[in-house]
């Protein structure tokens, strides 16, 4: 048994694997009221950034951040 959602982005998710693989996770891509706080989080932000830069260099991928999920997955159906 699998769960489904009302909106699917593509019948061929493998088309998006390369795009998704090149993305970087960052907890700072949020509105100001949800931004991480404190000295440890400020240090962590730089660690995430440098890790992303090195991973993209090693994988020979451009380091770009999408403005929305639609840029990566296409519009919801």
Gaussian input, Z-matrix of N, CA and C with variables (Angstrom, degrees):
# hf/3-21g

backbone

0 1
 N
 C     1     B1
 C     2     B2     1     A1
 N     3     B3     2     A2     1     D1
 C     4     B4     3     A3     2     D2
 C     5     B5     4     A4     3     D3
 N     6     B6     5     A5     4     D4
 C     7     B7     6     A6     5     D5
 C     8     B8     7     A7     6     D6
 N     9     B9     8     A8     7     D7
 C    10    B10     9     A9     8     D8
 C    11    B11    10    A10     9     D9
 N    12    B12    11    A11    10    D10
 C    13    B13    12    A12    11    D11
 C    14    B14    13    A13    12    D12
 N    15    B15    14    A14    13    D13
 C    16    B16    15    A15    14    D14
 C    17    B17    16    A16    15    D15
 N    18    B18    17    A17    16    D16
 C    19    B19    18    A18    17    D17
 C    20    B20    19    A19    18    D18
 N    21    B21    20    A20    19    D19
 C    22    B22    21    A21    20    D20
 C    23    B23    22    A22    21    D21
 N    24    B24    23    A23    22    D22
 C    25    B25    24    A24    23    D23
 C    26    B26    25    A25    24    D24
 N    27    B27    26    A26    25    D25
 C    28    B28    27    A27    26    D26
 C    29    B29    28    A28    27    D27
 N    30    B30    29    A29    28    D28
 C    31    B31    30    A30    29    D29
 C    32    B32    31    A31    30    D30
 N    33    B33    32    A32    31    D31
 C    34    B34    33    A33    32    D32
 C    35    B35    34    A34    33    D33
 N    36    B36    35    A35    34    D34
 C    37    B37    36    A36    35    D35
 C    38    B38    37    A37    36    D36
 N    39    B39    38    A38    37    D37
 C    40    B40    39    A39    38    D38
 C    41    B41    40    A40    39    D39
 N    42    B42    41    A41    40    D40
 C    43    B43    42    A42    41    D41
 C    44    B44    43    A43    42    D42
 N    45    B45    44    A44    43    D43
 C    46    B46    45    A45    44    D44
 C    47    B47    46    A46    45    D45
 N    48    B48    47    A47    46    D46
 C    49    B49    48    A48    47    D47
 C    50    B50    49    A49    48    D48
 N    51    B51    50    A50    49    D49
 C    52    B52    51    A51    50    D50
 C    53    B53    52    A52    51    D51
 N    54    B54    53    A53    52    D52
 C    55    B55    54    A54    53    D53
 C    56    B56    55    A55    54    D54
 N    57    B57    56    A56    55    D55
 C    58    B58    57    A57    56    D56
 C    59    B59    58    A58    57    D57
 N    60    B60    59    A59    58    D58
 C    61    B61    60    A60    59    D59
 C    62    B62    61    A61    60    D60
 N    63    B63    62    A62    61    D61
 C    64    B64    63    A63    62    D62
 C    65    B65    64    A64    63    D63
 N    66    B66    65    A65    64    D64
 C    67    B67    66    A66    65    D65
 C    68    B68    67    A67    66    D66
 N    69    B69    68    A68    67    D67
 C    70    B70    69    A69    68    D68
 C    71    B71    70    A70    69    D69
 N    72    B72    71    A71    70    D70
 C    73    B73    72    A72    71    D71
 C    74    B74    73    A73    72    D72
 N    75    B75    74    A74    73    D73
 C    76    B76    75    A75    74    D74
 C    77    B77    76    A76    75    D75
 N    78    B78    77    A77    76    D76
 C    79    B79    78    A78    77    D77
 C    80    B80    79    A79    78    D78
 N    81    B81    80    A80    79    D79
 C    82    B82    81    A81    80    D80
 C    83    B83    82    A82    81    D81
 N    84    B84    83    A83    82    D82
 C    85    B85    84    A84    83    D83
 C    86    B86    85    A85    84    D84
 N    87    B87    86    A86    85    D85
 C    88    B88    87    A87    86    D86
 C    89    B89    88    A88    87    D87
 N    90    B90    89    A89    88    D88
 C    91    B91    90    A90    89    D89
 C    92    B92    91    A91    90    D90
 N    93    B93    92    A92    91    D91
 C    94    B94    93    A93    92    D92
 C    95    B95    94    A94    93    D93
 N    96    B96    95    A95    94    D94
 C    97    B97    96    A96    95    D95
 C    98    B98    97    A97    96    D96
 N    99    B99    98    A98    97    D97
 C   100   B100    99    A99    98    D98
 C   101   B101   100   A100    99    D99
 N   102   B102   101   A101   100   D100
 C   103   B103   102   A102   101   D101
 C   104   B104   103   A103   102   D102
 N   105   B105   104   A104   103   D103
 C   106   B106   105   A105   104   D104
 C   107   B107   106   A106   105   D105
 N   108   B108   107   A107   106   D106
 C   109   B109   108   A108   107   D107
 C   110   B110   109   A109   108   D108
 N   111   B111   110   A110   109   D109
 C   112   B112   111   A111   110   D110
 C   113   B113   112   A112   111   D111
 N   114   B114   113   A113   112   D112
 C   115   B115   114   A114   113   D113
 C   116   B116   115   A115   114   D114
 N   117   B117   116   A116   115   D115
 C   118   B118   117   A117   116   D116
 C   119   B119   118   A118   117   D117
 N   120   B120   119   A119   118   D118
 C   121   B121   120   A120   119   D119
 C   122   B122   121   A121   120   D120
 N   123   B123   122   A122   121   D121
 C   124   B124   123   A123   122   D122
 C   125   B125   124   A124   123   D123
 N   126   B126   125   A125   124   D124
 C   127   B127   126   A126   125   D125
 C   128   B128   127   A127   126   D126
 N   129   B129   128   A128   127   D127
 C   130   B130   129   A129   128   D128
 C   131   B131   130   A130   129   D129
 N   132   B132   131   A131   130   D130
 C   133   B133   132   A132   131   D131
 C   134   B134   133   A133   132   D132
 N   135   B135   134   A134   133   D133
 C   136   B136   135   A135   134   D134
 C   137   B137   136   A136   135   D135
 N   138   B138   137   A137   136   D136
 C   139   B139   138   A138   137   D137
 C   140   B140   139   A139   138   D138
 N   141   B141   140   A140   139   D139
 C   142   B142   141   A141   140   D140
 C   143   B143   142   A142   141   D141
 N   144   B144   143   A143   142   D142
 C   145   B145   144   A144   143   D143
 C   146   B146   145   A145   144   D144
 N   147   B147   146   A146   145   D145
 C   148   B148   147   A147   146   D146
 C   149   B149   148   A148   147   D147
 N   150   B150   149   A149   148   D148
 C   151   B151   150   A150   149   D149
 C   152   B152   151   A151   150   D150
 N   153   B153   152   A152   151   D151
 C   154   B154   153   A153   152   D152
 C   155   B155   154   A154   153   D153
 N   156   B156   155   A155   154   D154
 C   157   B157   156   A156   155   D155
 C   158   B158   157   A157   156   D156
 N   159   B159   158   A158   157   D157
 C   160   B160   159   A159   158   D158
 C   161   B161   160   A160   159   D159
 N   162   B162   161   A161   160   D160
 C   163   B163   162   A162   161   D161
 C   164   B164   163   A163   162   D162
 N   165   B165   164   A164   163   D163
 C   166   B166   165   A165   164   D164
 C   167   B167   166   A166   165   D165
 N   168   B168   167   A167   166   D166
 C   169   B169   168   A168   167   D167
 C   170   B170   169   A169   168   D168
 N   171   B171   170   A170   169   D169
 C   172   B172   171   A171   170   D170
 C   173   B173   172   A172   171   D171
 N   174   B174   173   A173   172   D172
 C   175   B175   174   A174   173   D173
 C   176   B176   175   A175   174   D174
 N   177   B177   176   A176   175   D175
 C   178   B178   177   A177   176   D176
 C   179   B179   178   A178   177   D177
 N   180   B180   179   A179   178   D178
 C   181   B181   180   A180   179   D179
 C   182   B182   181   A181   180   D180
 N   183   B183   182   A182   181   D181
 C   184   B184   183   A183   182   D182
 C   185   B185   184   A184   183   D183
 N   186   B186   185   A185   184   D184
 C   187   B187   186   A186   185   D185
 C   188   B188   187   A187   186   D186
 N   189   B189   188   A188   187   D187
 C   190   B190   189   A189   188   D188
 C   191   B191   190   A190   189   D189
 N   192   B192   191   A191   190   D190
 C   193   B193   192   A192   191   D191
 C   194   B194   193   A193   192   D192
 N   195   B195   194   A194   193   D193
 C   196   B196   195   A195   194   D194
 C   197   B197   196   A196   195   D195
 N   198   B198   197   A197   196   D196
 C   199   B199   198   A198   197   D197
 C   200   B200   199   A199   198   D198
 N   201   B201   200   A200   199   D199
 C   202   B202   201   A201   200   D200
 C   203   B203   202   A202   201   D201
 N   204   B204   203   A203   202   D202
 C   205   B205   204   A204   203   D203
 C   206   B206   205   A205   204   D204
 N   207   B207   206   A206   205   D205
 C   208   B208   207   A207   206   D206
 C   209   B209   208   A208   207   D207
 N   210   B210   209   A209   208   D208
 C   211   B211   210   A210   209   D209
 C   212   B212   211   A211   210   D210
 N   213   B213   212   A212   211   D211
 C   214   B214   213   A213   212   D212
 C   215   B215   214   A214   213   D213
 N   216   B216   215   A215   214   D214
 C   217   B217   216   A216   215   D215
 C   218   B218   217   A217   216   D216
 N   219   B219   218   A218   217   D217
 C   220   B220   219   A219   218   D218
 C   221   B221   220   A220   219   D219
 N   222   B222   221   A221   220   D220
 C   223   B223   222   A222   221   D221
 C   224   B224   223   A223   222   D222
 N   225   B225   224   A224   223   D223
 C   226   B226   225   A225   224   D224
 C   227   B227   226   A226   225   D225
 N   228   B228   227   A227   226   D226
 C   229   B229   228   A228   227   D227
 C   230   B230   229   A229   228   D228

   B1=1.4402
   B2=1.5310
   B3=1.3075
   B4=1.4584
   B5=1.5103
   B6=1.2927
   B7=1.4637
   B8=1.5221
   B9=1.3061
   B10=1.4566
   B11=1.5166
   B12=1.3196
   B13=1.4585
   B14=1.5130
   B15=1.3003
   B16=1.4523
   B17=1.5210
   B18=1.3192
   B19=1.4652
   B20=1.5172
   B21=1.3131
   B22=1.4624
   B23=1.5126
   B24=1.3088
   B25=1.4585
   B26=1.5186
   B27=1.3170
   B28=1.4501
   B29=1.5222
   B30=1.3109
   B31=1.4594
   B32=1.5233
   B33=1.3244
   B34=1.4662
   B35=1.5246
   B36=1.3439
   B37=1.4677
   B38=1.5263
   B39=1.3387
   B40=1.4594
   B41=1.5331
   B42=1.3107
   B43=1.4699
   B44=1.5218
   B45=1.3244
   B46=1.4602
   B47=1.5214
   B48=1.3176
   B49=1.4573
   B50=1.5230
   B51=1.3121
   B52=1.4667
   B53=1.5291
   B54=1.3180
   B55=1.4633
   B56=1.5171
   B57=1.3126
   B58=1.4609
   B59=1.5216
   B60=1.3308
   B61=1.4552
   B62=1.5206
   B63=1.3141
   B64=1.4654
   B65=1.5287
   B66=1.3208
   B67=1.4636
   B68=1.5205
   B69=1.2980
   B70=1.4567
   B71=1.5216
   B72=1.3236
   B73=1.4538
   B74=1.5223
   B75=1.2966
   B76=1.4498
   B77=1.5178
   B78=1.3397
   B79=1.4600
   B80=1.5237
   B81=1.3119
   B82=1.4643
   B83=1.5209
   B84=1.2889
   B85=1.4629
   B86=1.5233
   B87=1.3248
   B88=1.4617
   B89=1.5258
   B90=1.3109
   B91=1.4567
   B92=1.5305
   B93=1.3247
   B94=1.4709
   B95=1.5252
   B96=1.3198
   B97=1.4610
   B98=1.5244
   B99=1.3389
   B100=1.4630
   B101=1.5256
   B102=1.3125
   B103=1.4680
   B104=1.5270
   B105=1.3358
   B106=1.4645
   B107=1.5331
   B108=1.3247
   B109=1.4566
   B110=1.5276
   B111=1.3236
   B112=1.4591
   B113=1.5203
   B114=1.3430
   B115=1.4642
   B116=1.5220
   B117=1.3147
   B118=1.4702
   B119=1.5163
   B120=1.3143
   B121=1.4661
   B122=1.5241
   B123=1.3238
   B124=1.4749
   B125=1.5225
   B126=1.3243
   B127=1.4646
   B128=1.5294
   B129=1.3024
   B130=1.4618
   B131=1.5296
   B132=1.3110
   B133=1.4659
   B134=1.5197
   B135=1.3183
   B136=1.4720
   B137=1.5296
   B138=1.3130
   B139=1.4655
   B140=1.5298
   B141=1.3270
   B142=1.4666
   B143=1.5273
   B144=1.3341
   B145=1.4651
   B146=1.5232
   B147=1.3141
   B148=1.4756
   B149=1.5226
   B150=1.3130
   B151=1.4609
   B152=1.5313
   B153=1.3019
   B154=1.4632
   B155=1.5294
   B156=1.3108
   B157=1.4669
   B158=1.5275
   B159=1.3204
   B160=1.4743
   B161=1.5249
   B162=1.3204
   B163=1.4660
   B164=1.5256
   B165=1.3238
   B166=1.4607
   B167=1.5271
   B168=1.3189
   B169=1.4707
   B170=1.5214
   B171=1.3390
   B172=1.4685
   B173=1.5193
   B174=1.3185
   B175=1.4641
   B176=1.5207
   B177=1.3279
   B178=1.4678
   B179=1.5321
   B180=1.3330
   B181=1.4547
   B182=1.5191
   B183=1.3071
   B184=1.4673
   B185=1.5272
   B186=1.2956
   B187=1.4712
   B188=1.5177
   B189=1.3068
   B190=1.4566
   B191=1.5192
   B192=1.2982
   B193=1.4553
   B194=1.5232
   B195=1.3193
   B196=1.4617
   B197=1.5295
   B198=1.3078
   B199=1.4626
   B200=1.5227
   B201=1.3455
   B202=1.4577
   B203=1.5382
   B204=1.3315
   B205=1.4522
   B206=1.5239
   B207=1.3157
   B208=1.4736
   B209=1.5219
   B210=1.3397
   B211=1.4630
   B212=1.5156
   B213=1.3138
   B214=1.4562
   B215=1.5258
   B216=1.3053
   B217=1.4533
   B218=1.5160
   B219=1.3203
   B220=1.4554
   B221=1.5148
   B222=1.3407
   B223=1.4616
   B224=1.5214
   B225=1.3256
   B226=1.4724
   B227=1.5232
   B228=1.3036
   B229=1.4716
   B230=1.4869
   A1=108.64
   A2=117.33
   A3=121.53
   A4=110.11
   A5=115.12
   A6=120.29
   A7=109.07
   A8=116.30
   A9=120.48
   A10=108.83
   A11=114.69
   A12=119.78
   A13=108.23
   A14=116.58
   A15=121.25
   A16=113.01
   A17=118.00
   A18=121.39
   A19=109.82
   A20=116.08
   A21=120.24
   A22=107.78
   A23=115.77
   A24=119.66
   A25=112.41
   A26=117.80
   A27=118.98
   A28=109.76
   A29=115.19
   A30=119.44
   A31=110.17
   A32=117.70
   A33=123.12
   A34=110.32
   A35=118.12
   A36=119.74
   A37=113.68
   A38=118.28
   A39=119.90
   A40=111.98
   A41=117.24
   A42=121.07
   A43=111.50
   A44=115.91
   A45=120.67
   A46=113.33
   A47=118.30
   A48=120.41
   A49=112.89
   A50=118.03
   A51=120.92
   A52=110.36
   A53=116.66
   A54=119.70
   A55=111.15
   A56=116.76
   A57=120.26
   A58=111.22
   A59=117.44
   A60=121.09
   A61=111.94
   A62=117.07
   A63=119.84
   A64=112.59
   A65=117.88
   A66=120.47
   A67=111.21
   A68=115.99
   A69=122.53
   A70=109.12
   A71=115.24
   A72=119.50
   A73=109.24
   A74=116.87
   A75=121.05
   A76=109.95
   A77=116.90
   A78=119.30
   A79=113.07
   A80=117.98
   A81=121.14
   A82=112.57
   A83=118.06
   A84=121.70
   A85=109.14
   A86=114.90
   A87=122.44
   A88=109.48
   A89=115.37
   A90=119.18
   A91=109.30
   A92=116.27
   A93=121.67
   A94=112.54
   A95=117.81
   A96=118.93
   A97=113.64
   A98=117.57
   A99=121.49
   A100=112.88
   A101=117.36
   A102=121.30
   A103=110.76
   A104=117.13
   A105=121.18
   A106=110.75
   A107=116.64
   A108=122.50
   A109=111.36
   A110=116.24
   A111=121.65
   A112=113.95
   A113=113.91
   A114=121.10
   A115=112.61
   A116=117.41
   A117=119.85
   A118=109.92
   A119=116.87
   A120=119.48
   A121=111.61
   A122=117.95
   A123=120.00
   A124=110.28
   A125=117.45
   A126=120.81
   A127=110.49
   A128=116.16
   A129=121.46
   A130=111.53
   A131=116.87
   A132=120.66
   A133=110.84
   A134=117.16
   A135=121.17
   A136=110.78
   A137=117.47
   A138=120.91
   A139=110.13
   A140=117.20
   A141=121.01
   A142=110.67
   A143=116.84
   A144=121.00
   A145=110.58
   A146=117.13
   A147=120.06
   A148=111.94
   A149=116.91
   A150=120.96
   A151=110.38
   A152=116.28
   A153=121.17
   A154=110.71
   A155=116.47
   A156=120.48
   A157=110.56
   A158=116.82
   A159=120.39
   A160=111.65
   A161=117.65
   A162=120.34
   A163=110.89
   A164=116.30
   A165=119.20
   A166=111.12
   A167=117.40
   A168=119.64
   A169=110.62
   A170=116.56
   A171=120.72
   A172=112.27
   A173=116.82
   A174=121.43
   A175=113.05
   A176=116.02
   A177=122.42
   A178=110.71
   A179=114.76
   A180=121.33
   A181=109.40
   A182=116.59
   A183=118.52
   A184=109.76
   A185=116.56
   A186=120.71
   A187=108.06
   A188=115.92
   A189=121.31
   A190=108.67
   A191=115.89
   A192=121.70
   A193=108.65
   A194=117.56
   A195=119.65
   A196=110.53
   A197=115.68
   A198=120.32
   A199=111.62
   A200=115.68
   A201=119.35
   A202=108.50
   A203=116.46
   A204=121.53
   A205=110.97
   A206=117.08
   A207=120.84
   A208=112.39
   A209=117.51
   A210=120.27
   A211=112.12
   A212=116.65
   A213=120.95
   A214=111.55
   A215=116.39
   A216=121.07
   A217=115.23
   A218=117.21
   A219=119.87
   A220=109.20
   A221=116.46
   A222=119.35
   A223=111.96
   A224=116.08
   A225=121.11
   A226=108.30
   A227=114.41
   A228=119.02
   A229=110.91
   D1=131.35
   D2=178.62
   D3=-125.29
   D4=150.16
   D5=177.30
   D6=-86.62
   D7=146.52
   D8=177.24
   D9=-128.63
   D10=156.74
   D11=175.64
   D12=-112.59
   D13=162.22
   D14=-178.91
   D15=-68.08
   D16=-31.38
   D17=-177.14
   D18=-110.43
   D19=124.90
   D20=174.20
   D21=-112.31
   D22=144.54
   D23=-176.35
   D24=-90.86
   D25=-28.36
   D26=-178.57
   D27=-164.25
   D28=145.63
   D29=173.79
   D30=-79.48
   D31=-9.88
   D32=-177.55
   D33=-127.47
   D34=75.05
   D35=-176.50
   D36=-62.98
   D37=-21.41
   D38=179.09
   D39=-62.39
   D40=-22.96
   D41=176.46
   D42=-63.42
   D43=-26.68
   D44=-175.43
   D45=-94.64
   D46=-7.20
   D47=-174.64
   D48=-58.49
   D49=-44.10
   D50=-179.31
   D51=-63.61
   D52=-43.21
   D53=178.33
   D54=-62.95
   D55=-45.92
   D56=-178.05
   D57=-67.42
   D58=-35.75
   D59=-179.51
   D60=-65.22
   D61=-25.96
   D62=-177.48
   D63=-87.58
   D64=-2.97
   D65=-179.55
   D66=-80.04
   D67=157.40
   D68=176.02
   D69=-117.01
   D70=140.23
   D71=175.07
   D72=-83.34
   D73=134.58
   D74=173.10
   D75=-146.59
   D76=124.84
   D77=177.79
   D78=-72.72
   D79=0.15
   D80=-178.26
   D81=-94.58
   D82=3.18
   D83=177.88
   D84=-91.13
   D85=61.38
   D86=-176.32
   D87=-139.19
   D88=171.47
   D89=174.82
   D90=-70.43
   D91=159.94
   D92=-174.60
   D93=-55.30
   D94=-38.59
   D95=-177.39
   D96=-70.17
   D97=-12.87
   D98=178.02
   D99=-109.98
   D100=6.06
   D101=-178.08
   D102=-65.16
   D103=140.99
   D104=176.89
   D105=-60.42
   D106=146.22
   D107=-176.34
   D108=-120.14
   D109=157.70
   D110=170.61
   D111=98.22
   D112=164.13
   D113=-177.56
   D114=-64.75
   D115=-39.72
   D116=-179.62
   D117=-64.04
   D118=-41.12
   D119=179.56
   D120=-68.12
   D121=-34.49
   D122=176.08
   D123=-64.49
   D124=-41.27
   D125=176.89
   D126=-66.27
   D127=-41.39
   D128=179.84
   D129=-61.63
   D130=-35.82
   D131=179.38
   D132=-57.81
   D133=-43.73
   D134=179.56
   D135=-68.38
   D136=-38.08
   D137=177.91
   D138=-62.57
   D139=-45.54
   D140=177.24
   D141=-59.05
   D142=-44.57
   D143=-177.98
   D144=-62.62
   D145=-48.54
   D146=-178.71
   D147=-66.11
   D148=-37.84
   D149=177.50
   D150=-62.60
   D151=-42.25
   D152=179.04
   D153=-63.60
   D154=-44.36
   D155=179.35
   D156=-59.73
   D157=-47.93
   D158=-178.77
   D159=-65.74
   D160=-41.34
   D161=-179.93
   D162=-63.07
   D163=-41.21
   D164=179.46
   D165=-67.93
   D166=-36.81
   D167=175.74
   D168=-63.08
   D169=-47.89
   D170=-179.53
   D171=-61.41
   D172=-37.86
   D173=-179.69
   D174=-87.14
   D175=-0.33
   D176=-179.37
   D177=53.00
   D178=49.97
   D179=179.68
   D180=-121.31
   D181=147.47
   D182=174.63
   D183=-68.84
   D184=146.66
   D185=178.82
   D186=-102.46
   D187=96.23
   D188=179.31
   D189=-128.61
   D190=148.86
   D191=177.96
   D192=-109.74
   D193=127.97
   D194=177.36
   D195=-71.76
   D196=153.09
   D197=176.15
   D198=-86.46
   D199=-19.29
   D200=178.92
   D201=-158.03
   D202=165.30
   D203=176.94
   D204=-63.33
   D205=-29.63
   D206=179.25
   D207=-60.46
   D208=-32.50
   D209=177.99
   D210=-63.62
   D211=-30.27
   D212=-178.39
   D213=-93.25
   D214=-44.94
   D215=-171.88
   D216=-104.24
   D217=-8.57
   D218=-175.11
   D219=85.18
   D220=166.34
   D221=-177.75
   D222=-65.21
   D223=148.04
   D224=177.24
   D225=-68.50
   D226=145.56
   D227=-179.87
   D228=-90.73

